[in-house]
Each structure stands twice: as structure tokens, then as C-alpha cells.
Amino acid sequence: MSGAPPQSFVIDTSVALKWYVPEEGRPEALLYMAPGIERHAPDLLPLEGAHALLKRTRSTDPAIRLSVGDVLMVAEALRDSAPIFYHACGPLLASALTLAIEIGASVYDGLCLALAILLDCRVVTADRKFHDKILASPHHPRVRWFMDPP
């Protein structure tokens, strides 16, 4: 079998949520669902996604508020049908914590970066703060802004 090897990316929760929630940047995020792209994430992504979705059920802004039914549907999609290879967090924890301390990020963000380093690929994120923290670090080649096409 011939053909180019797939591109690989670690997908941050901020990008994965855009696949299912109509919001700014959704068309660009959907480009990372294209064939020929391997998507990876720490297995905590559905949990972090559920946390972000819960905040939307409580929002007073009707532009971002989601119903409980919509939130449950998206949470289930992230857990069961998102086109992502999930990786156990346990083996990544020491590296993730070290990286989180080094760049001033959360442990979850450290997990994404640790996985990208392990897989020798880049983290795709729509989280500007996380993006900029990696960009300002020695790990800057490991980050990609989601608006940049794959």
C-alpha cells in the first residue's frame, strides 16, 4: 500500500468542542477531522470537555448557553465517537506535571504537551493562553494554532 503517511496531531479540548458546538472557528477546527489526519488526546479530554460544557448550561449569555440535552449529546460524542485515539494519562503524569510547571500551564495542558512530545507531533489548540505559553517555551515547535490549516 502506498501513499503519504498520515499527519498526527494532539487535539486539545478547545478544538474538539468546536467540532460539535456551533461557535466561532468551527470551520477551521473541522479541518482537523479530515481524512489523512491522525488525532490523539489524553483520555481526560471527555472529562475536561464535560466541565466546559457544564459551564455553558449555567451561562447567562444566550449566545453560548447550551441545553442539558445538547450538553449530554456532545459529552457522549466526545466519549464514544470522536475520531481520536485516546491515550492513558497515568504514564504521562510525571512528564505532564514537569511541563506544566515549566511553562506555567495546567496539568491537563501539560498532558497534551507531554503526549505531543511522546508522539513527536504538535498540539492543536484554540486556547490562546496555552498556545502562547508553549510558543514562549523551548517547546514552541510543538504547538499549532487551530486557525492554521493542517
TIVOTI-398397 format. One line per field, with one value per atom (N, C-alpha, C): residue number from 1; residue in three letters; x, y, z. Coordinates in Angstrom, 3 decimals. Example, Ala and Ser with C-alpha at 12.3 -4.5 7.8 and 13.67 -1.06 7.14 Angstrom:
<pts>
i <- c(1 | 1 | 1 | 2 | 2 | 2) .
aa <- c(ala | ala | ala | ser | ser | ser) .
c1 <- c(13.190 | 12.300 | 13.200 | 12.850 | 13.670 | 12.900) .
c2 <- c(-5.690 | -4.500 | -3.300 | -2.250 | -1.060 | 0.030) .
c3 <- c(7.800 | 7.800 | 7.800 | 7.080 | 7.140 | 7.870) .
</pts>
This chain:
<pts>
i <- c(1 | 1 | 1 | 2 | 2 | 2 | 3 | 3 | 3 | 4 | 4 | 4 | 5 | 5 | 5 | 6 | 6 | 6 | 7 | 7 | 7 | 8 | 8 | 8 | 9 | 9 | 9 | 10 | 10 | 10 | 11 | 11 | 11 | 12 | 12 | 12 | 13 | 13 | 13 | 14 | 14 | 14 | 15 | 15 | 15 | 16 | 16 | 16 | 17 | 17 | 17 | 18 | 18 | 18 | 19 | 19 | 19 | 20 | 20 | 20 | 21 | 21 | 21 | 22 | 22 | 22 | 23 | 23 | 23 | 24 | 24 | 24 | 25 | 25 | 25 | 26 | 26 | 26 | 27 | 27 | 27 | 28 | 28 | 28 | 29 | 29 | 29 | 30 | 30 | 30 | 31 | 31 | 31 | 32 | 32 | 32 | 33 | 33 | 33 | 34 | 34 | 34 | 35 | 35 | 35 | 36 | 36 | 36 | 37 | 37 | 37 | 38 | 38 | 38 | 39 | 39 | 39 | 40 | 40 | 40 | 41 | 41 | 41 | 42 | 42 | 42 | 43 | 43 | 43 | 44 | 44 | 44 | 45 | 45 | 45 | 46 | 46 | 46 | 47 | 47 | 47 | 48 | 48 | 48 | 49 | 49 | 49 | 50 | 50 | 50 | 51 | 51 | 51 | 52 | 52 | 52 | 53 | 53 | 53 | 54 | 54 | 54 | 55 | 55 | 55 | 56 | 56 | 56 | 57 | 57 | 57 | 58 | 58 | 58 | 59 | 59 | 59 | 60 | 60 | 60 | 61 | 61 | 61 | 62 | 62 | 62 | 63 | 63 | 63 | 64 | 64 | 64 | 65 | 65 | 65 | 66 | 66 | 66 | 67 | 67 | 67 | 68 | 68 | 68 | 69 | 69 | 69 | 70 | 70 | 70 | 71 | 71 | 71 | 72 | 72 | 72 | 73 | 73 | 73 | 74 | 74 | 74 | 75 | 75 | 75 | 76 | 76 | 76 | 77 | 77 | 77 | 78 | 78 | 78 | 79 | 79 | 79 | 80 | 80 | 80 | 81 | 81 | 81 | 82 | 82 | 82 | 83 | 83 | 83 | 84 | 84 | 84 | 85 | 85 | 85 | 86 | 86 | 86 | 87 | 87 | 87 | 88 | 88 | 88 | 89 | 89 | 89 | 90 | 90 | 90 | 91 | 91 | 91 | 92 | 92 | 92 | 93 | 93 | 93 | 94 | 94 | 94 | 95 | 95 | 95 | 96 | 96 | 96 | 97 | 97 | 97 | 98 | 98 | 98 | 99 | 99 | 99 | 100 | 100 | 100 | 101 | 101 | 101 | 102 | 102 | 102 | 103 | 103 | 103 | 104 | 104 | 104 | 105 | 105 | 105 | 106 | 106 | 106 | 107 | 107 | 107 | 108 | 108 | 108 | 109 | 109 | 109 | 110 | 110 | 110 | 111 | 111 | 111 | 112 | 112 | 112 | 113 | 113 | 113 | 114 | 114 | 114 | 115 | 115 | 115 | 116 | 116 | 116 | 117 | 117 | 117 | 118 | 118 | 118 | 119 | 119 | 119 | 120 | 120 | 120 | 121 | 121 | 121 | 122 | 122 | 122 | 123 | 123 | 123 | 124 | 124 | 124 | 125 | 125 | 125 | 126 | 126 | 126 | 127 | 127 | 127 | 128 | 128 | 128 | 129 | 129 | 129 | 130 | 130 | 130 | 131 | 131 | 131 | 132 | 132 | 132 | 133 | 133 | 133 | 134 | 134 | 134 | 135 | 135 | 135 | 136 | 136 | 136 | 137 | 137 | 137 | 138 | 138 | 138 | 139 | 139 | 139 | 140 | 140 | 140 | 141 | 141 | 141 | 142 | 142 | 142 | 143 | 143 | 143 | 144 | 144 | 144 | 145 | 145 | 145 | 146 | 146 | 146 | 147 | 147 | 147 | 148 | 148 | 148 | 149 | 149 | 149 | 150 | 150 | 150) .
aa <- c(met | met | met | ser | ser | ser | gly | gly | gly | ala | ala | ala | pro | pro | pro | pro | pro | pro | gln | gln | gln | ser | ser | ser | phe | phe | phe | val | val | val | ile | ile | ile | asp | asp | asp | thr | thr | thr | ser | ser | ser | val | val | val | ala | ala | ala | leu | leu | leu | lys | lys | lys | trp | trp | trp | tyr | tyr | tyr | val | val | val | pro | pro | pro | glu | glu | glu | glu | glu | glu | gly | gly | gly | arg | arg | arg | pro | pro | pro | glu | glu | glu | ala | ala | ala | leu | leu | leu | leu | leu | leu | tyr | tyr | tyr | met | met | met | ala | ala | ala | pro | pro | pro | gly | gly | gly | ile | ile | ile | glu | glu | glu | arg | arg | arg | his | his | his | ala | ala | ala | pro | pro | pro | asp | asp | asp | leu | leu | leu | leu | leu | leu | pro | pro | pro | leu | leu | leu | glu | glu | glu | gly | gly | gly | ala | ala | ala | his | his | his | ala | ala | ala | leu | leu | leu | leu | leu | leu | lys | lys | lys | arg | arg | arg | thr | thr | thr | arg | arg | arg | ser | ser | ser | thr | thr | thr | asp | asp | asp | pro | pro | pro | ala | ala | ala | ile | ile | ile | arg | arg | arg | leu | leu | leu | ser | ser | ser | val | val | val | gly | gly | gly | asp | asp | asp | val | val | val | leu | leu | leu | met | met | met | val | val | val | ala | ala | ala | glu | glu | glu | ala | ala | ala | leu | leu | leu | arg | arg | arg | asp | asp | asp | ser | ser | ser | ala | ala | ala | pro | pro | pro | ile | ile | ile | phe | phe | phe | tyr | tyr | tyr | his | his | his | ala | ala | ala | cys | cys | cys | gly | gly | gly | pro | pro | pro | leu | leu | leu | leu | leu | leu | ala | ala | ala | ser | ser | ser | ala | ala | ala | leu | leu | leu | thr | thr | thr | leu | leu | leu | ala | ala | ala | ile | ile | ile | glu | glu | glu | ile | ile | ile | gly | gly | gly | ala | ala | ala | ser | ser | ser | val | val | val | tyr | tyr | tyr | asp | asp | asp | gly | gly | gly | leu | leu | leu | cys | cys | cys | leu | leu | leu | ala | ala | ala | leu | leu | leu | ala | ala | ala | ile | ile | ile | leu | leu | leu | leu | leu | leu | asp | asp | asp | cys | cys | cys | arg | arg | arg | val | val | val | val | val | val | thr | thr | thr | ala | ala | ala | asp | asp | asp | arg | arg | arg | lys | lys | lys | phe | phe | phe | his | his | his | asp | asp | asp | lys | lys | lys | ile | ile | ile | leu | leu | leu | ala | ala | ala | ser | ser | ser | pro | pro | pro | his | his | his | his | his | his | pro | pro | pro | arg | arg | arg | val | val | val | arg | arg | arg | trp | trp | trp | phe | phe | phe | met | met | met | asp | asp | asp | pro | pro | pro | pro | pro | pro) .
c1 <- c(0.852 | 0.000 | 0.884 | 0.594 | 1.405 | 0.576 | 1.202 | 0.522 | 1.264 | 0.961 | 1.629 | 1.174 | 2.119 | 1.707 | 0.781 | -0.073 | -0.993 | -0.248 | -0.796 | -0.314 | -0.880 | -0.114 | -0.579 | -0.580 | -1.635 | -1.771 | -2.383 | -1.992 | -2.692 | -3.768 | -4.996 | -6.128 | -6.478 | -6.459 | -6.836 | -8.366 | -8.885 | -10.335 | -10.976 | -10.288 | -10.849 | -11.137 | -10.387 | -10.622 | -11.717 | -11.625 | -12.612 | -14.036 | -14.196 | -15.543 | -16.092 | -15.244 | -15.699 | -16.242 | -15.866 | -16.407 | -17.897 | -18.368 | -19.754 | -20.610 | -19.980 | -20.708 | -20.559 | -21.671 | -21.571 | -21.035 | -19.810 | -19.183 | -18.106 | -17.571 | -16.538 | -15.362 | -14.880 | -13.742 | -14.095 | -15.368 | -15.771 | -15.304 | -15.458 | -14.998 | -13.501 | -12.711 | -11.268 | -10.968 | -11.666 | -11.465 | -11.864 | -12.916 | -13.368 | -12.333 | -11.433 | -10.375 | -9.497 | -9.422 | -8.611 | -9.335 | -10.529 | -11.238 | -11.074 | -10.307 | -10.151 | -9.470 | -9.758 | -9.039 | -7.540 | -6.724 | -5.284 | -4.677 | -5.508 | -5.012 | -5.293 | -4.253 | -4.427 | -4.582 | -5.623 | -5.898 | -5.675 | -4.939 | -4.624 | -5.001 | -5.248 | -5.530 | -5.365 | -5.073 | -5.123 | -6.555 | -6.698 | -8.033 | -8.896 | -8.350 | -9.152 | -9.925 | -9.715 | -10.394 | -11.912 | -12.595 | -14.048 | -14.448 | -13.645 | -13.939 | -13.748 | -12.646 | -12.433 | -13.508 | -13.882 | -14.956 | -16.270 | -16.582 | -17.812 | -17.807 | -16.660 | -16.549 | -16.845 | -16.264 | -16.516 | -17.980 | -18.564 | -19.967 | -20.884 | -20.559 | -21.351 | -21.426 | -20.319 | -20.306 | -21.294 | -21.457 | -22.372 | -23.836 | -24.157 | -25.548 | -25.900 | -24.887 | -25.093 | -24.892 | -24.501 | -24.210 | -25.478 | -25.332 | -26.446 | -26.435 | -25.404 | -25.294 | -25.994 | -27.123 | -27.861 | -27.070 | -26.063 | -25.272 | -24.400 | -24.044 | -23.188 | -23.865 | -25.021 | -25.712 | -26.173 | -26.034 | -26.483 | -27.479 | -28.403 | -29.367 | -28.682 | -29.295 | -28.765 | -28.715 | -29.736 | -29.759 | -28.604 | -28.339 | -27.224 | -25.892 | -25.742 | -24.505 | -24.287 | -25.325 | -25.193 | -24.830 | -25.418 | -25.131 | -23.656 | -23.155 | -21.757 | -20.812 | -21.122 | -20.266 | -20.187 | -21.306 | -21.305 | -20.515 | -20.625 | -19.859 | -18.360 | -17.947 | -16.526 | -16.047 | -16.895 | -16.521 | -16.543 | -17.567 | -17.815 | -17.500 | -17.587 | -17.485 | -16.536 | -15.880 | -14.915 | -13.792 | -13.365 | -12.314 | -10.927 | -10.724 | -9.492 | -8.979 | -7.673 | -7.029 | -6.737 | -7.387 | -7.179 | -6.022 | -5.205 | -4.027 | -4.178 | -3.850 | -3.930 | -3.039 | -3.569 | -2.844 | -1.778 | -2.008 | -1.094 | 0.372 | 0.733 | 2.138 | 2.704 | 1.835 | 2.270 | 2.359 | 1.874 | 1.683 | 2.951 | 4.048 | 5.281 | 5.764 | 5.780 | 6.190 | 5.226 | 3.931 | 2.918 | 3.067 | 3.288 | 3.449 | 4.711 | 5.795 | 7.041 | 6.857 | 6.197 | 5.964 | 5.018 | 3.976 | 3.030 | 3.749 | 4.629 | 5.404 | 6.327 | 6.993 | 7.951 | 7.321 | 6.139 | 5.551 | 4.452 | 4.116 | 3.089 | 1.681 | 1.440 | 0.128 | -0.541 | -1.748 | -2.451 | -1.860 | -2.167 | -1.700 | -2.326 | -3.598 | -4.216 | -3.445 | -3.109 | -2.322 | -0.970 | -0.385 | 0.869 | 0.721 | -0.434 | -0.686 | -0.692 | -1.327 | -1.361 | 0.051 | 0.826 | 2.190 | 3.058 | 2.930 | 3.703 | 3.372 | 2.104 | 1.706 | 2.271 | 2.247 | 2.810 | 4.307 | 5.000 | 6.432 | 6.640 | 5.870 | 5.981 | 5.736 | 4.723 | 4.337 | 5.097 | 5.936 | 6.697 | 5.774 | 4.807 | 3.878 | 3.558 | 2.511 | 2.151 | 0.773 | 0.606 | -0.693 | -1.423 | -2.668 | -3.525 | -4.465 | -4.481 | -5.308 | -6.009 | -7.158 | -7.882 | -7.822 | -6.993 | -6.793 | -5.574 | -5.817 | -4.740 | -3.688 | -4.114 | -3.143 | -2.225 | -2.789 | -1.990 | -1.044 | -1.566 | -0.759 | 0.441 | 0.175 | 1.243 | 2.264 | 1.821 | 2.760 | 3.723 | 3.205 | 4.101 | 5.002 | 4.419 | 5.183 | 6.356 | 6.199 | 7.255 | 8.253 | 8.100 | 8.947 | 9.881 | 10.805 | 11.654 | 10.865 | 9.610 | 8.780 | 7.958 | 8.296 | 7.495 | 7.235 | 8.122 | 7.777 | 6.610 | 6.174 | 5.144 | 3.729 | 3.556 | 2.212 | 1.756 | 0.462 | -0.145 | -1.472 | -1.687 | -2.945 | -3.987 | -5.182 | -6.207 | -6.656 | -6.458 | -6.854 | -5.866 | -4.690 | -3.724 | -4.119 | -4.280 | -4.741 | -3.728 | -4.236 | -3.336 | -2.369) .
c2 <- c(-1.182 | 0.000 | 1.226 | 2.189 | 3.400 | 4.591 | 5.740 | 6.965 | 7.615 | 8.866 | 9.632 | 9.148 | 9.130 | 8.777 | 9.851 | 9.472 | 10.472 | 11.514 | 12.721 | 13.736 | 13.388 | 13.652 | 13.383 | 14.665 | 14.842 | 15.984 | 15.530 | 16.187 | 16.056 | 17.131 | 16.731 | 17.655 | 18.097 | 19.382 | 19.979 | 20.008 | 19.997 | 20.035 | 21.241 | 22.364 | 23.581 | 23.398 | 22.552 | 22.264 | 21.206 | 20.143 | 19.059 | 19.564 | 20.478 | 21.010 | 21.753 | 22.428 | 23.172 | 22.243 | 20.978 | 20.035 | 19.838 | 19.997 | 19.663 | 20.854 | 21.957 | 23.131 | 24.250 | 24.781 | 25.878 | 27.141 | 27.504 | 28.686 | 29.176 | 30.332 | 30.928 | 29.973 | 29.843 | 28.989 | 27.541 | 27.230 | 25.838 | 25.318 | 26.085 | 25.552 | 25.213 | 26.038 | 25.778 | 24.535 | 24.386 | 23.215 | 21.933 | 22.011 | 20.831 | 20.350 | 21.198 | 20.773 | 19.687 | 19.686 | 18.683 | 17.340 | 17.232 | 15.950 | 15.295 | 15.920 | 15.436 | 14.070 | 13.299 | 12.035 | 12.330 | 11.381 | 11.562 | 12.242 | 12.538 | 13.137 | 12.166 | 11.850 | 11.068 | 12.041 | 11.838 | 12.700 | 11.914 | 12.514 | 11.889 | 12.859 | 12.325 | 13.163 | 12.340 | 13.017 | 12.317 | 11.835 | 10.717 | 10.163 | 10.990 | 12.092 | 13.014 | 14.034 | 14.032 | 15.018 | 15.009 | 13.865 | 13.926 | 14.535 | 14.296 | 14.881 | 16.392 | 16.850 | 18.297 | 18.936 | 18.242 | 18.746 | 18.856 | 17.860 | 17.892 | 19.068 | 19.362 | 20.505 | 21.817 | 21.974 | 23.181 | 23.267 | 22.128 | 22.108 | 22.450 | 21.965 | 22.280 | 23.791 | 24.475 | 25.944 | 26.589 | 26.002 | 26.574 | 26.408 | 25.374 | 25.222 | 26.297 | 26.848 | 27.846 | 29.276 | 29.439 | 30.770 | 31.615 | 32.890 | 33.828 | 34.435 | 34.139 | 34.644 | 33.666 | 34.072 | 33.140 | 32.720 | 33.485 | 33.145 | 31.907 | 31.627 | 30.463 | 29.397 | 29.730 | 28.771 | 27.557 | 26.392 | 25.146 | 24.458 | 23.737 | 22.968 | 21.737 | 21.167 | 19.948 | 18.837 | 18.745 | 17.721 | 17.870 | 19.113 | 19.347 | 18.995 | 19.374 | 19.097 | 17.592 | 16.860 | 15.403 | 14.775 | 15.266 | 14.738 | 14.977 | 16.173 | 16.481 | 15.674 | 15.582 | 14.812 | 13.345 | 12.783 | 11.399 | 11.254 | 12.238 | 12.184 | 12.231 | 13.093 | 13.161 | 11.834 | 11.216 | 9.961 | 8.776 | 8.705 | 7.475 | 7.521 | 8.691 | 8.671 | 9.709 | 10.486 | 11.443 | 10.660 | 11.115 | 10.389 | 10.676 | 10.219 | 10.494 | 9.188 | 8.991 | 7.908 | 8.442 | 7.876 | 8.326 | 7.549 | 8.280 | 7.710 | 7.863 | 6.812 | 6.830 | 7.922 | 8.633 | 9.744 | 9.283 | 8.145 | 7.690 | 7.718 | 7.090 | 7.073 | 8.457 | 9.402 | 10.749 | 11.724 | 11.301 | 12.236 | 12.950 | 12.239 | 12.891 | 13.922 | 13.546 | 14.496 | 15.670 | 15.374 | 16.432 | 17.439 | 16.956 | 17.850 | 18.700 | 18.085 | 18.812 | 19.900 | 19.548 | 20.512 | 21.628 | 21.270 | 22.276 | 23.299 | 22.824 | 23.736 | 24.589 | 23.958 | 24.661 | 25.802 | 25.551 | 26.585 | 27.397 | 27.047 | 27.786 | 27.474 | 26.209 | 25.795 | 24.848 | 24.404 | 23.416 | 22.030 | 21.100 | 19.727 | 19.149 | 19.458 | 18.958 | 19.447 | 20.732 | 21.258 | 20.564 | 20.312 | 19.567 | 18.171 | 17.533 | 16.210 | 16.273 | 17.291 | 17.438 | 17.622 | 18.486 | 18.731 | 17.482 | 16.791 | 15.564 | 14.520 | 14.399 | 13.448 | 13.849 | 15.141 | 15.611 | 15.312 | 15.495 | 15.182 | 13.680 | 12.867 | 11.414 | 10.938 | 11.520 | 11.098 | 11.840 | 12.793 | 13.610 | 14.324 | 15.033 | 15.797 | 17.112 | 17.796 | 19.085 | 19.043 | 19.913 | 20.133 | 21.183 | 20.893 | 21.882 | 22.412 | 23.729 | 24.317 | 25.583 | 25.843 | 27.101 | 27.922 | 27.495 | 28.187 | 29.099 | 30.388 | 31.335 | 31.361 | 31.298 | 31.328 | 30.121 | 28.940 | 27.719 | 27.809 | 28.208 | 28.366 | 29.267 | 30.417 | 31.394 | 30.906 | 30.122 | 29.577 | 28.593 | 27.753 | 26.831 | 27.620 | 28.576 | 29.364 | 30.083 | 30.503 | 31.227 | 30.283 | 28.984 | 27.994 | 27.324 | 26.524 | 25.750 | 24.728 | 24.509 | 23.525 | 24.152 | 25.377 | 26.113 | 25.352 | 24.453 | 23.715 | 22.735 | 22.514 | 21.517 | 22.078 | 23.357 | 23.939 | 24.421 | 24.325 | 24.818 | 25.486 | 26.693 | 27.400 | 26.771 | 26.535 | 25.795 | 26.483 | 27.780 | 28.501 | 28.274 | 27.712 | 27.366 | 26.012 | 25.929 | 24.660 | 23.539 | 22.314 | 21.165 | 20.965) .
c3 <- c(0.000 | 0.000 | 0.000 | -0.850 | -0.923 | -0.490 | -0.506 | -0.103 | 1.035 | 1.239 | 2.285 | 3.652 | 4.606 | 5.968 | 6.519 | 7.440 | 7.992 | 8.821 | 8.830 | 9.761 | 11.131 | 12.166 | 13.521 | 14.329 | 15.114 | 15.999 | 17.317 | 18.385 | 19.654 | 19.631 | 19.825 | 19.769 | 21.187 | 21.401 | 22.680 | 22.771 | 23.976 | 24.193 | 23.524 | 23.523 | 22.924 | 21.440 | 20.770 | 19.352 | 19.207 | 19.987 | 19.882 | 20.136 | 21.079 | 21.345 | 20.137 | 19.402 | 18.218 | 17.129 | 17.157 | 16.184 | 16.376 | 17.604 | 17.949 | 18.365 | 18.718 | 19.205 | 18.185 | 17.686 | 16.715 | 17.393 | 17.049 | 17.619 | 16.672 | 16.965 | 16.129 | 15.973 | 14.757 | 14.481 | 14.169 | 14.165 | 13.918 | 12.556 | 11.461 | 10.164 | 10.154 | 10.815 | 10.864 | 11.706 | 12.833 | 13.677 | 12.936 | 12.132 | 11.394 | 10.380 | 9.955 | 9.032 | 9.656 | 10.976 | 11.668 | 11.802 | 11.231 | 11.168 | 9.794 | 8.928 | 7.556 | 7.515 | 6.476 | 6.286 | 6.139 | 6.544 | 6.438 | 7.648 | 8.650 | 9.891 | 11.029 | 11.771 | 12.996 | 14.148 | 14.947 | 16.091 | 17.376 | 18.294 | 19.576 | 20.685 | 21.865 | 23.031 | 24.295 | 25.403 | 26.693 | 26.947 | 27.639 | 27.853 | 28.814 | 29.310 | 30.123 | 29.280 | 27.969 | 27.125 | 27.313 | 27.311 | 27.518 | 28.860 | 29.892 | 31.204 | 31.189 | 30.614 | 30.523 | 29.640 | 28.569 | 27.712 | 28.465 | 29.288 | 30.077 | 31.041 | 31.610 | 32.526 | 31.788 | 30.601 | 29.804 | 29.384 | 29.045 | 28.649 | 29.817 | 31.005 | 32.190 | 32.394 | 32.212 | 32.348 | 31.380 | 30.206 | 29.219 | 29.611 | 30.377 | 30.825 | 31.842 | 32.499 | 33.550 | 33.070 | 31.817 | 31.297 | 31.205 | 31.501 | 31.328 | 29.930 | 29.156 | 27.785 | 26.844 | 26.267 | 25.403 | 24.160 | 23.782 | 22.602 | 22.825 | 24.075 | 24.331 | 25.197 | 25.761 | 26.636 | 25.823 | 26.427 | 25.816 | 26.738 | 26.144 | 26.934 | 27.514 | 28.523 | 29.124 | 28.077 | 27.252 | 26.205 | 25.229 | 24.801 | 23.884 | 24.538 | 25.801 | 26.524 | 26.654 | 26.983 | 27.101 | 25.763 | 24.687 | 23.362 | 22.992 | 23.241 | 22.915 | 23.808 | 25.086 | 26.003 | 25.565 | 25.158 | 24.687 | 23.393 | 22.500 | 21.251 | 21.537 | 22.463 | 22.815 | 23.401 | 24.193 | 24.845 | 23.888 | 23.032 | 22.277 | 20.787 | 20.166 | 18.704 | 18.117 | 18.936 | 18.393 | 17.712 | 16.545 | 15.816 | 16.403 | 17.630 | 18.373 | 18.976 | 18.918 | 19.658 | 21.053 | 22.055 | 23.427 | 24.069 | 24.815 | 25.479 | 26.993 | 27.714 | 29.173 | 29.750 | 30.722 | 31.343 | 32.333 | 32.976 | 34.018 | 33.627 | 32.503 | 32.122 | 31.749 | 31.482 | 31.084 | 32.256 | 33.424 | 34.529 | 34.977 | 35.167 | 35.631 | 34.615 | 33.341 | 32.294 | 32.217 | 32.311 | 32.222 | 33.348 | 34.549 | 35.696 | 35.544 | 35.123 | 34.904 | 33.844 | 32.743 | 31.667 | 32.109 | 32.861 | 33.352 | 34.229 | 35.103 | 35.953 | 35.092 | 34.134 | 33.279 | 32.482 | 31.899 | 31.038 | 31.729 | 32.964 | 33.697 | 33.243 | 32.941 | 32.430 | 33.419 | 33.077 | 33.891 | 33.646 | 34.515 | 34.325 | 33.062 | 32.802 | 31.575 | 30.355 | 30.327 | 29.203 | 29.138 | 30.303 | 30.346 | 29.763 | 29.982 | 29.402 | 27.875 | 27.336 | 25.873 | 25.323 | 25.968 | 25.503 | 25.676 | 26.793 | 27.012 | 25.944 | 25.594 | 24.566 | 23.204 | 22.899 | 21.626 | 21.552 | 22.653 | 22.678 | 22.487 | 23.202 | 23.085 | 21.653 | 21.001 | 19.651 | 18.558 | 18.959 | 18.015 | 17.018 | 17.586 | 16.760 | 17.469 | 17.039 | 17.628 | 18.279 | 19.271 | 19.901 | 19.077 | 18.706 | 18.055 | 19.124 | 19.296 | 20.347 | 19.872 | 20.474 | 20.288 | 21.570 | 22.498 | 23.770 | 23.616 | 23.445 | 23.159 | 24.268 | 25.522 | 26.623 | 26.575 | 26.373 | 26.281 | 25.082 | 23.953 | 22.745 | 23.009 | 23.609 | 23.832 | 24.859 | 25.843 | 26.831 | 26.169 | 25.289 | 24.578 | 23.629 | 22.931 | 21.959 | 22.618 | 23.873 | 24.589 | 25.270 | 25.058 | 25.729 | 24.721 | 25.227 | 24.307 | 23.479 | 23.838 | 23.136 | 22.014 | 21.623 | 20.630 | 19.330 | 18.871 | 17.650 | 17.839 | 19.076 | 19.371 | 19.366 | 19.014 | 19.089 | 17.715 | 17.507 | 16.267 | 16.637 | 16.135 | 16.335 | 15.426 | 15.958 | 15.225 | 13.940 | 13.833 | 12.623 | 11.483 | 11.795 | 10.762 | 10.181 | 8.885 | 8.317 | 8.539 | 8.635 | 8.849 | 7.688) .
</pts>
